[in-house]
Amino acid sequence: MTSLFENCSLGNLDFKNRIFMAPLTRSRADDETDKPADMAVKYYKQRASAGLIISEATQVSERGKGYIKTPGIYTEEQAEKWKEITDAVHEEGGKIFLQLWHVGRISHTSIQPDGKNPVSASAIQADTKTFTQEGYQQVSMPEALSVDGIKQTIADFKKGAELAKKAGFDGVEIHGANGYLIDQFLRDGTNKREDQYGGSIENRARFILEIADAVKEIWPANRIGVRLSPTGSFNDMSDSNPLEIFSYVVEELNKRSLGYMHIVERFPGMDVGNDDLNIINALIKKWDGFYIANGDYDVMKAKDAIKSGHADAVAFGRPFISNPDLPERLEKGAEFNEPDEDTFYGGGAEGYIDYPFLSDNKKTKAA
């Protein structure tokens, strides 16, 4: 039986364990340039013991930004700062993928360039809020992307993938989950289009598949992952038949031989019904490649997921915030640091790079 703590590989890329770090928005980037903060270098380096770090969600354009202080990957300057981060992770023997992101309608006019409306598959406002300079505000009414706008957005994902390669990442993850732009095209609750990007499941899946094909022009297929949340309702999402649309997506992604599929199986604190679990399990069975499980896993659930063959790796989110050495703590059964939720989003070094390691406790005892 395979262990959570054993190494694994994705093509010719080797990971030291199966404990992956999930994408975690921390809202500490420079809000003018969308460059990662200087202290992000230390933050990611501290967590390099993860088998794979998947970076915080990173917008591929100015229009793709939905929250203040999130990083971008659409300028050379941003790529240069990310290069400092990837170098630091690699110095520690770690691996890191960049998550390519466009928020779509989950944005506010105050965040968009020139105060424009956000964009989406259709002009349907989400019943949710976003983090602005004035605090949490209701997201703005989006406008439906034109076909030309769709083509430009696909080109933005491709350019983001190209800059990620320049920045020294080991691969990229296409963010198709959690109610952001790609998800908005997939679900019929948000996609009411009547052109080649709306209506049928083939049309609604066209956007994510064209993005995957564009990214494949930059990266080998095995260095590309996709994140999905087939049953998630986060960010006011819904679909009349999620198994149908996501089965088609998974089958089409299989044809492209992508590196991995990363599914948000459940959200913290939210109950998951049997119907949702059945959908997720059906999709996992359809997937031919490496599978990363995600969603409120503790160490026992993670061990079982690996031993049973349910997953090839498990992505942990919040535990990595307060436990930079999470793999060691899980393997030794050590206590976790208490997280400070007030510092999860925004702020400075406190609650970001000052959580202690187990080795720090040993030094204190020895002194």
HELIX and SHEET records of a PDB file:
HELIX    1   1 ALA A   40  GLN A   46  1                                   7    
HELIX    2   2 GLU A   76  GLU A   91  1                                  16    
HELIX    3   3 PRO A  113  GLY A  115  5                                   3    
HELIX    4   4 VAL A  147  LYS A  166  1                                  20    
HELIX    5   5 LEU A  181  LEU A  186  1                                   6    
HELIX    6   6 ILE A  201  LYS A  216  1                                  16    
HELIX    7   7 ALA A  221  ARG A  223  5                                   3    
HELIX    8   8 PRO A  242  LYS A  255  1                                  14    
HELIX    9   9 ASN A  274  LYS A  286  1                                  13    
HELIX   10  10 VAL A  299  LYS A  307  1                                   9    
HELIX   11  11 ARG A  318  SER A  322  1                                   5    
HELIX   12  12 LEU A  326  LYS A  332  1                                   7    
HELIX   13  13 GLU A  341  THR A  343  5                                   3    
HELIX   14  14 LEU A  358  ALA A  366  1                                   9    
SHEET    1   A 2 CYS A   8  LEU A  10  0                                        
SHEET    2   A 2 LEU A  13  PHE A  15 -1                                        
SHEET    1   B 8 ILE A  19  MET A  21  0                                        
SHEET    2   B 8 ALA A 313  PHE A 316  1                                        
SHEET    3   B 8 PHE A 290  ASN A 294  1                                        
SHEET    4   B 8 TYR A 260  VAL A 264  1                                        
SHEET    5   B 8 ILE A 224  LEU A 228  1                                        
SHEET    6   B 8 GLY A 171  HIS A 175  1                                        
SHEET    7   B 8 ILE A  96  TRP A 101  1                                        
SHEET    8   B 8 ILE A  53  GLN A  59  1                                        
SHEET    1   C 2 VAL A 119  SER A 120  0                                        
SHEET    2   C 2 GLU A 143  ALA A 144  1                                        
SHEET    1   D 2 LYS A 129  THR A 132  0                                        
SHEET    2   D 2 GLY A 135  GLN A 138 -1                                        
END                                                                             
